[in-house]
Amino acid sequence: MKAYQHTSYKKNTIQLQLNDIAKPEISSNQVLVKVLAAGVNPVDNMISRGEVKMIVPYKLPQTAGNEFVGVIEAVGSTANSFQIGDRVFGRLPLNHIGAFAEYLAVDQAALATVPDYLTDIEAAAIPLTALTIMQALDLMKAKAGETIFISGGTGGVGGMAIPLAKAKGLTVVTNGSAEHEERVLGLGADRFIDYKTEDYANLLSGVDHVLDTLGGAETEKQMTILKKGGHLVSLRAMPNGSFAKRMGLAKWKQILFGLAGRKFDKMAEKYGVSYDFIYVESNGQQLQEVADIFNRIQLKPSIDTVYNFDQVNAALDKVANGRSKGKTVIQVS
């Protein structure tokens, strides 16, 4: 089968190599999936640049790609949650990625059933972002009735975070450019702040949770709007010691990440809040909850560009350097 692989880590020009490799064989708890489409994410380029080696040390050559939708063609002897012909999607386990390929052997625990109303392209845009949100909400221990501020909610992450947080009963506040206000309120946001004319730090206080999609100086600024004991989870700032421990990394890595993220831990301590960084993991049970929410509210993800399988490198370049209004997806089959 054909698969796009990392053959070396490169900081600048990212070019995956299209190789012919053996079709995967499945173990007892795995299923064989014919890949129909795959989502493209910033983490794909981060892996190519060697930026996540401390978290997941991939052995090269490594087939690339982290999320997919496909049809099951074979099931292992104990993989009884799915049947041949089922259309499934998932974020692949960190140590077993490889969505940019014609076939995948996937642990059934990573999978969920795709809602019927979604196309393959739409479904491929969901798993990684949606699971990021679900795992962030779990990390926050967010409860119905509490308030969450989602920074930069007009982007792809916000487009997923707002309806999922709302479906879990949270009051959702976000900010962004005024041209997107109607769309964002339509996704379920309770309040929209135009970042060009209003400063959320002057308008908000006592917020229970913050999902930081911006990083940089905004991370500390967002801590100022939290109540004492509030919780900020960042997708863009710095991993810290608690992150390394949660991920089960080696002790020496926990020490290094503890030093690297100490700035943010001290910042959080200054404001009397909690700080966490998140790197999304596979979880079929959570993704099935997402699929059930999608079925209920008939949400469709925003798609920017669809590339053919022979354009994987162009898709990666688009995600790295292009301005997107939605998800970049590769049509594999």
VOPAGU-2260 file (C-alpha; in pm, 1 decimal, decimal comma):
REM VOPAGU-2260
SITE   aa  ch    i         X         Y         Z
SITE  MET   A    0       0,0       0,0       0,0
SITE  LYS   A    1     103,6     363,4     -36,2
SITE  ALA   A    2     185,9     576,1     267,6
SITE  TYR   A    3     342,9     915,5     332,8
SITE  GLN   A    4     631,2     889,3     577,3
SITE  HIS   A    5     866,4    1104,8     780,8
SITE  THR   A    6    1216,0     988,7     685,5
SITE  SER   A    7    1407,9    1264,4     865,8
SITE  TYR   A    8    1331,6    1558,9    1091,5
SITE  LYS   A    9    1356,1    1895,7     915,4
SITE  LYS   A   10    1304,9    2234,9    1075,2
SITE  ASN   A   11    1205,4    2425,1     762,1
SITE  THR   A   12    1103,5    2252,0     439,4
SITE  ILE   A   13     867,5    1966,7     526,2
SITE  GLN   A   14     847,9    1701,2     257,0
SITE  LEU   A   15     701,3    1362,0     338,8
SITE  GLN   A   16     808,4    1072,3     121,3
SITE  LEU   A   17     549,7     857,2     -57,1
SITE  ASN   A   18     653,0     495,4      -5,3
SITE  ASP   A   19     514,2     151,4     -84,2
SITE  ILE   A   20     492,2     -37,4     245,1
SITE  ALA   A   21     327,7    -359,2     359,6
SITE  LYS   A   22     -45,0    -353,5     426,9
SITE  PRO   A   23     -78,3    -372,1     806,9
SITE  GLU   A   24    -173,4    -692,0     986,1
SITE  ILE   A   25    -413,7    -660,7    1277,5
SITE  SER   A   26    -382,3    -796,0    1629,8
SITE  SER   A   27    -677,4    -943,0    1820,4
SITE  ASN   A   28    -804,3    -607,3    1951,1
SITE  GLN   A   29    -750,6    -414,6    1627,5
SITE  VAL   A   30    -950,7    -354,4    1311,6
SITE  LEU   A   31    -825,3    -301,4     956,9
SITE  VAL   A   32    -952,5      27,4     816,3
SITE  LYS   A   33    -951,7     140,6     454,4
SITE  VAL   A   34    -880,9     512,5     491,6
SITE  LEU   A   35   -1125,4     741,4     309,8
SITE  ALA   A   36   -1003,7    1080,8     430,3
SITE  ALA   A   37    -757,2    1228,0     678,6
SITE  GLY   A   38    -749,9    1559,9     861,4
SITE  VAL   A   39    -435,5    1774,6     849,4
SITE  ASN   A   40    -328,0    1952,5    1167,4
SITE  PRO   A   41     -45,7    2174,0    1297,0
SITE  VAL   A   42      76,3    1877,0    1502,2
SITE  ASP   A   43     156,7    1693,7    1176,5
SITE  ASN   A   44     409,5    1964,2    1092,5
SITE  MET   A   45     534,4    1973,4    1451,7
SITE  ILE   A   46     612,4    1602,9    1429,3
SITE  SER   A   47     795,2    1655,8    1097,4
SITE  ARG   A   48    1008,2    1927,8    1258,7
SITE  GLY   A   49    1095,3    1704,4    1552,0
SITE  GLU   A   50     916,9    1933,2    1798,5
SITE  VAL   A   51     732,9    1659,2    1985,7
SITE  LYS   A   52    1021,5    1412,7    2023,0
SITE  MET   A   53    1025,9    1473,5    2397,3
SITE  ILE   A   54     660,7    1367,7    2421,6
SITE  VAL   A   55     655,4    1089,0    2161,8
SITE  PRO   A   56     995,0     972,7    2026,0
SITE  TYR   A   57     891,8     830,7    1688,0
SITE  LYS   A   58    1122,1     585,5    1516,2
SITE  LEU   A   59    1183,0     687,2    1154,3
SITE  PRO   A   60    1059,3     616,8     894,3
SITE  GLN   A   61     718,3     688,0    1043,9
SITE  THR   A   62     391,2     704,0     853,5
SITE  ALA   A   63     238,9    1047,1     916,0
SITE  GLY   A   64    -113,3    1160,0     995,5
SITE  ASN   A   65    -311,4    1170,0    1320,5
SITE  GLU   A   66    -686,3    1162,4    1240,8
SITE  PHE   A   67    -897,2     984,7     981,4
SITE  VAL   A   68   -1229,6     844,7     868,4
SITE  GLY   A   69   -1255,4     506,1     702,6
SITE  VAL   A   70   -1443,1     179,2     654,3
SITE  ILE   A   71   -1361,3    -137,8     848,2
SITE  GLU   A   72   -1249,0    -424,2     624,1
SITE  ALA   A   73   -1143,9    -679,6     889,0
SITE  VAL   A   74   -1180,5    -722,6    1265,8
SITE  GLY   A   75    -956,0    -893,2    1519,8
SITE  SER   A   76   -1074,9   -1192,0    1722,9
SITE  THR   A   77   -1159,9    -981,3    2029,3
SITE  ALA   A   78   -1251,7    -656,0    1850,3
SITE  ASN   A   79   -1625,0    -701,4    1896,9
SITE  SER   A   80   -1730,0    -335,8    1923,0
SITE  PHE   A   81   -1739,9    -290,8    1543,9
SITE  GLN   A   82   -1828,7    -485,4    1232,6
SITE  ILE   A   83   -1696,2    -508,3     878,0
SITE  GLY   A   84   -1847,0    -223,5     676,8
SITE  ASP   A   85   -1878,4      18,5     969,1
SITE  ARG   A   86   -1772,9     375,4     892,6
SITE  VAL   A   87   -1551,4     490,3    1177,5
SITE  PHE   A   88   -1327,6     781,8    1269,7
SITE  GLY   A   89   -1064,5     852,0    1528,4
SITE  ARG   A   90    -758,2    1029,5    1657,2
SITE  LEU   A   91    -486,6     763,4    1636,5
SITE  PRO   A   92    -296,2     654,6    1950,4
SITE  LEU   A   93      14,2     869,7    2003,4
SITE  ASN   A   94     249,1     574,5    1957,6
SITE  HIS   A   95      67,9     438,5    1652,8
SITE  ILE   A   96     -10,2     724,3    1412,8
SITE  GLY   A   97     -23,9     686,3    1034,0
SITE  ALA   A   98    -343,9     829,3     883,8
SITE  PHE   A   99    -175,4     939,3     559,5
SITE  ALA   A  100    -194,9     586,6     421,3
SITE  GLU   A  101    -436,1     366,0     230,2
SITE  TYR   A  102    -491,8     129,2     524,5
SITE  LEU   A  103    -463,3     140,5     902,1
SITE  ALA   A  104    -452,2    -117,9    1180,1
SITE  VAL   A  105    -627,8      56,9    1470,2
SITE  ASP   A  106    -706,0     -45,3    1826,9
SITE  GLN   A  107   -1085,0     -50,8    1856,5
SITE  ALA   A  108   -1061,9     161,3    2173,1
SITE  ALA   A  109    -958,5     459,5    1957,0
SITE  LEU   A  110   -1265,8     446,7    1733,8
SITE  ALA   A  111   -1618,8     581,0    1720,4
SITE  THR   A  112   -1899,5     545,5    1467,4
SITE  VAL   A  113   -1936,0     836,2    1223,7
SITE  PRO   A  114   -2274,8    1015,0    1228,4
SITE  ASP   A  115   -2458,8     925,4     908,1
SITE  TYR   A  116   -2529,9    1285,7     808,0
SITE  LEU   A  117   -2159,5    1374,0     783,7
SITE  THR   A  118   -1962,1    1326,8     462,4
SITE  ASP   A  119   -1621,3    1156,9     479,0
SITE  ILE   A  120   -1450,5    1494,6     438,1
SITE  GLU   A  121   -1653,8    1649,9     720,4
SITE  ALA   A  122   -1598,0    1352,6     950,2
SITE  ALA   A  123   -1220,6    1361,9     897,6
SITE  ALA   A  124   -1215,7    1717,6    1030,3
SITE  ILE   A  125   -1356,3    1628,5    1370,7
SITE  PRO   A  126   -1164,4    1379,2    1589,8
SITE  LEU   A  127    -847,3    1560,8    1690,7
SITE  THR   A  128   -1002,4    1901,5    1755,5
SITE  ALA   A  129   -1313,9    1763,4    1924,9
SITE  LEU   A  130   -1112,7    1534,6    2153,0
SITE  THR   A  131    -885,3    1825,3    2242,5
SITE  ILE   A  132   -1192,1    2014,5    2364,3
SITE  MET   A  133   -1343,0    1717,8    2549,3
SITE  GLN   A  134   -1016,2    1640,9    2724,9
SITE  ALA   A  135    -965,4    2006,7    2814,7
SITE  LEU   A  136   -1314,6    2021,3    2967,1
SITE  ASP   A  137   -1241,3    1702,7    3161,9
SITE  LEU   A  138    -912,1    1847,7    3284,8
SITE  MET   A  139   -1095,0    2159,6    3401,3
SITE  LYS   A  140   -1361,5    1943,4    3569,3
SITE  ALA   A  141   -1605,1    2181,9    3402,0
SITE  LYS   A  142   -1964,5    2147,2    3522,7
SITE  ALA   A  143   -2297,9    2256,1    3383,0
SITE  GLY   A  144   -2382,6    2608,9    3492,2
SITE  GLU   A  145   -2021,9    2725,2    3505,7
SITE  THR   A  146   -1872,8    2986,4    3272,4
SITE  ILE   A  147   -1593,6    2930,5    3021,1
SITE  PHE   A  148   -1404,8    3188,9    2817,6
SITE  ILE   A  149   -1277,8    3051,0    2486,6
SITE  SER   A  150   -1019,8    3290,3    2346,9
SITE  GLY   A  151   -1014,3    3346,5    1972,4
SITE  GLY   A  152   -1337,6    3155,4    1930,7
SITE  THR   A  153   -1382,1    3244,6    1563,1
SITE  GLY   A  154   -1120,8    2990,8    1446,4
SITE  GLY   A  155   -1144,1    2617,7    1385,7
SITE  VAL   A  156   -1088,2    2526,7    1751,1
SITE  GLY   A  157   -1352,1    2772,8    1867,5
SITE  GLY   A  158   -1595,5    2642,3    1609,9
SITE  MET   A  159   -1574,7    2304,1    1778,2
SITE  ALA   A  160   -1527,1    2419,1    2138,2
SITE  ILE   A  161   -1828,0    2650,1    2156,4
SITE  PRO   A  162   -2099,8    2395,3    2067,1
SITE  LEU   A  163   -1936,6    2115,6    2269,6
SITE  ALA   A  164   -1902,9    2334,9    2580,3
SITE  LYS   A  165   -2261,2    2453,9    2531,8
SITE  ALA   A  166   -2381,9    2094,1    2493,8
SITE  LYS   A  167   -2225,9    2021,4    2833,7
SITE  GLY   A  168   -2426,8    2301,5    2990,6
SITE  LEU   A  169   -2161,9    2571,6    3023,5
SITE  THR   A  170   -2214,6    2942,8    2970,0
SITE  VAL   A  171   -1979,7    3030,5    2683,4
SITE  VAL   A  172   -1805,7    3364,6    2628,2
SITE  THR   A  173   -1564,0    3419,6    2341,0
SITE  ASN   A  174   -1392,2    3694,5    2144,3
SITE  GLY   A  175   -1282,5    3760,3    1789,0
SITE  SER   A  176   -1345,0    3977,0    1485,4
SITE  ALA   A  177   -1693,2    4132,9    1463,7
SITE  GLU   A  178   -1755,7    3990,2    1115,5
SITE  HIS   A  179   -1784,1    3644,3    1275,5
SITE  GLU   A  180   -2016,8    3742,7    1560,9
SITE  GLU   A  181   -2340,7    3614,4    1408,2
SITE  ARG   A  182   -2186,6    3279,5    1313,1
SITE  VAL   A  183   -2028,1    3231,1    1656,3
SITE  LEU   A  184   -2348,9    3318,5    1841,2
SITE  GLY   A  185   -2521,7    3071,1    1611,3
SITE  LEU   A  186   -2283,2    2801,0    1735,5
SITE  GLY   A  187   -2412,6    2859,5    2087,5
SITE  ALA   A  188   -2192,0    3130,9    2239,1
SITE  ASP   A  189   -2378,2    3329,6    2504,0
SITE  ARG   A  190   -2163,2    3640,0    2466,0
SITE  PHE   A  191   -1931,2    3770,0    2194,9
SITE  ILE   A  192   -1660,8    4032,9    2250,0
SITE  ASP   A  193   -1518,5    4222,8    1952,0
SITE  TYR   A  194   -1145,4    4220,0    2017,0
SITE  LYS   A  195   -1089,1    4533,2    1806,1
SITE  THR   A  196   -1318,2    4757,3    2009,9
SITE  GLU   A  197   -1336,3    4582,2    2349,0
SITE  ASP   A  198   -1082,9    4425,7    2586,0
SITE  TYR   A  199   -1211,5    4109,0    2749,7
SITE  ALA   A  200    -981,6    4170,0    3046,8
SITE  ASN   A  201   -1178,4    4486,9    3127,2
SITE  LEU   A  202   -1516,4    4322,8    3079,1
SITE  LEU   A  203   -1485,0    3982,0    3244,1
SITE  SER   A  204   -1411,3    3863,7    3596,6
SITE  GLY   A  205   -1490,2    3562,3    3810,5
SITE  VAL   A  206   -1482,8    3324,6    3512,9
SITE  ASP   A  207   -1464,3    2956,4    3611,9
SITE  HIS   A  208   -1256,2    2826,9    3320,3
SITE  VAL   A  209   -1048,4    2950,1    3026,7
SITE  LEU   A  210    -956,5    2759,8    2712,4
SITE  ASP   A  211    -645,5    2939,5    2586,7
SITE  THR   A  212    -611,4    2901,7    2209,5
SITE  LEU   A  213    -378,6    3201,0    2169,3
SITE  GLY   A  214     -73,0    3160,5    2393,3
SITE  GLY   A  215     192,3    3430,8    2417,3
SITE  ALA   A  216     111,3    3728,7    2638,6
SITE  GLU   A  217    -259,2    3638,3    2619,4
SITE  THR   A  218    -209,3    3340,3    2852,6
SITE  GLU   A  219    -133,2    3556,7    3155,7
SITE  LYS   A  220    -395,8    3811,2    3052,8
SITE  GLN   A  221    -657,1    3535,3    3051,5
SITE  MET   A  222    -557,2    3429,5    3402,9
SITE  THR   A  223    -662,8    3772,9    3529,1
SITE  ILE   A  224   -1029,5    3711,0    3442,5
SITE  LEU   A  225   -1052,0    3382,6    3633,9
SITE  LYS   A  226   -1201,9    3352,2    3979,0
SITE  LYS   A  227    -974,6    3230,7    4259,9
SITE  GLY   A  228    -937,5    2857,7    4208,3
SITE  GLY   A  229   -1032,9    2891,2    3841,3
SITE  HIS   A  230    -866,0    2678,8    3575,7
SITE  LEU   A  231    -688,6    2768,8    3251,2
SITE  VAL   A  232    -604,3    2498,1    2999,5
SITE  SER   A  233    -376,8    2607,5    2715,4
SITE  LEU   A  234    -335,1    2463,3    2369,1
SITE  ARG   A  235     -57,6    2706,5    2281,0
SITE  ALA   A  236     159,1    2793,6    2581,3
SITE  MET   A  237     416,9    2562,1    2742,8
SITE  PRO   A  238     401,7    2205,0    2877,1
SITE  ASN   A  239     481,9    2186,0    3248,2
SITE  GLY   A  240     562,9    1922,6    3506,9
SITE  SER   A  241     201,7    1825,3    3571,4
SITE  PHE   A  242     156,2    1770,5    3198,1
SITE  ALA   A  243     459,5    1539,4    3183,7
SITE  LYS   A  244     336,2    1344,3    3485,2
SITE  ARG   A  245     -14,2    1313,8    3341,0
SITE  MET   A  246     132,4    1182,3    3014,3
SITE  GLY   A  247     336,8     921,8    3202,1
SITE  LEU   A  248     669,0    1053,7    3072,3
SITE  ALA   A  249    1001,3     945,7    3219,9
SITE  LYS   A  250    1113,7    1114,6    3544,5
SITE  TRP   A  251    1391,1    1307,2    3370,9
SITE  LYS   A  252    1140,2    1444,0    3120,3
SITE  GLN   A  253     910,1    1542,7    3405,2
SITE  ILE   A  254    1197,2    1740,1    3556,0
SITE  LEU   A  255    1279,0    1910,5    3223,7
SITE  PHE   A  256     917,6    1999,4    3150,3
SITE  GLY   A  257     880,9    2116,6    3508,2
SITE  LEU   A  258    1164,6    2363,4    3452,2
SITE  ALA   A  259    1034,3    2468,0    3108,6
SITE  GLY   A  260     681,2    2534,6    3235,3
SITE  ARG   A  261     777,3    2684,2    3570,9
SITE  LYS   A  262     705,5    3034,2    3440,7
SITE  PHE   A  263     339,8    2945,5    3385,5
SITE  ASP   A  264     306,9    2758,5    3714,4
SITE  LYS   A  265     435,9    3063,5    3900,9
SITE  MET   A  266     207,9    3287,4    3697,4
SITE  ALA   A  267     -93,0    3074,1    3792,3
SITE  GLU   A  268      13,9    3078,0    4157,5
SITE  LYS   A  269      32,1    3458,2    4144,5
SITE  TYR   A  270    -335,4    3477,7    4040,8
SITE  GLY   A  271    -453,5    3188,1    4260,5
SITE  VAL   A  272    -558,7    2973,4    3963,7
SITE  SER   A  273    -460,0    2642,1    3803,6
SITE  TYR   A  274    -265,2    2605,0    3479,0
SITE  ASP   A  275    -246,7    2302,6    3249,9
SITE  PHE   A  276    -121,1    2231,1    2899,6
SITE  ILE   A  277    -289,0    1967,6    2683,7
SITE  TYR   A  278    -168,8    1734,1    2407,7
SITE  VAL   A  279    -465,2    1537,7    2279,6
SITE  GLU   A  280    -475,9    1158,8    2310,3
SITE  SER   A  281    -695,1     898,7    2140,3
SITE  ASN   A  282   -1018,7     806,9    2317,4
SITE  GLY   A  283   -1297,4     629,7    2133,5
SITE  GLN   A  284   -1542,0     660,9    2422,8
SITE  GLN   A  285   -1505,9    1040,3    2433,1
SITE  LEU   A  286   -1528,0    1058,6    2055,5
SITE  GLN   A  287   -1851,1     858,7    2060,9
SITE  GLU   A  288   -1988,3    1117,2    2304,1
SITE  VAL   A  289   -1887,4    1383,6    2049,0
SITE  ALA   A  290   -2060,7    1187,6    1771,2
SITE  ASP   A  291   -2377,6    1166,8    1982,2
SITE  ILE   A  292   -2369,5    1544,3    2040,6
SITE  PHE   A  293   -2315,4    1603,5    1667,9
SITE  ASN   A  294   -2609,2    1376,2    1586,5
SITE  ARG   A  295   -2826,8    1571,0    1828,5
SITE  ILE   A  296   -2742,1    1920,8    1705,9
SITE  GLN   A  297   -2653,2    1832,6    1344,0
SITE  LEU   A  298   -2332,0    2036,6    1359,7
SITE  LYS   A  299   -2110,6    2049,1    1052,4
SITE  PRO   A  300   -1740,4    2138,0    1079,1
SITE  SER   A  301   -1597,2    2414,4     864,8
SITE  ILE   A  302   -1382,7    2287,6     575,9
SITE  ASP   A  303   -1124,9    2512,9     410,1
SITE  THR   A  304    -947,6    2305,5     145,3
SITE  VAL   A  305    -962,8    1944,1      27,6
SITE  TYR   A  306    -651,8    1792,2    -128,2
SITE  ASN   A  307    -608,3    1465,4    -318,2
SITE  PHE   A  308    -383,6    1190,9    -180,8
SITE  ASP   A  309    -101,0    1290,9    -415,6
SITE  GLN   A  310    -105,5    1643,2    -265,3
SITE  VAL   A  311     -23,2    1563,0      97,9
SITE  ASN   A  312     283,4    1788,4     105,3
SITE  ALA   A  313      83,3    2078,0     -37,1
SITE  ALA   A  314    -177,5    2021,9     235,6
SITE  LEU   A  315      91,1    2031,6     505,3
SITE  ASP   A  316     228,7    2354,0     357,8
SITE  LYS   A  317    -120,5    2503,9     358,4
SITE  VAL   A  318    -160,8    2427,4     729,5
SITE  ALA   A  319     187,2    2560,5     807,8
SITE  ASN   A  320     175,2    2879,2     602,3
SITE  GLY   A  321    -174,6    2950,6     474,3
SITE  ARG   A  322    -456,3    3144,1     635,7
SITE  SER   A  323    -741,3    2901,2     691,8
SITE  LYS   A  324   -1111,7    2949,3     757,0
SITE  GLY   A  325   -1160,0    2583,6     844,8
SITE  LYS   A  326   -1002,4    2240,0     833,3
SITE  THR   A  327    -766,6    2113,2     565,4
SITE  VAL   A  328    -852,1    1755,3     465,0
SITE  ILE   A  329    -692,6    1492,4     239,7
SITE  GLN   A  330    -920,8    1269,5      33,8
SITE  VAL   A  331    -737,8     938,3      45,5
SITE  SER   A  332    -976,3     698,7    -125,5
